[in-house]
Amino acid sequence: MAGEPEATPPDDELDELLSDPDAQAWFEKNLDDLRQQAYGPRILYAVLVIGFVLGLAAYVTGYLVRSTGPGEPLGLLADLLYGLGLALWTGVVVVVFVQVLPEAKRRQIKRALEAYEAIRRERPKQGGDGSSRG
């Protein structure tokens, strides 16, 4: 239906793993790190770094091979490698400016708002009418 969340399909392998006491102990020990990986930007950053490095390496390699003036089959591969590398590393730069930096700023503003709201909630509890500050 339109408004219902998608149900996670049962995974027998996962159920079997999570019923193992050793696996449960490992999950308990690594729970904070797993949450950061699942809900944080760590995976995105890792993929972007790998894409940037591979793209830059392909770009430089393609450029160097292209500049030697190779014959037709190798020249075509050098052009393809050069183009792929250029597209990959510049794509990563675009993603950083369009997605990563604005998202980091949004999280920073959200933390500041949450801290301010926590202070506002505590203020009436501290001093009655709140006029003690000047």
Secondary structure by P-SEA (a helix, b strand, c coil): cccccccccccaaaaaaaacaaaaaaaaaaaaaaaaaaccaaaaaaaaaaaaaaaaaaaaaaaaaaaaccccaaaaaaaaaaaaaaaaaaaaaaaaaccaaaaaaaaaaaaaaaaaaaaaaacccccccccccc
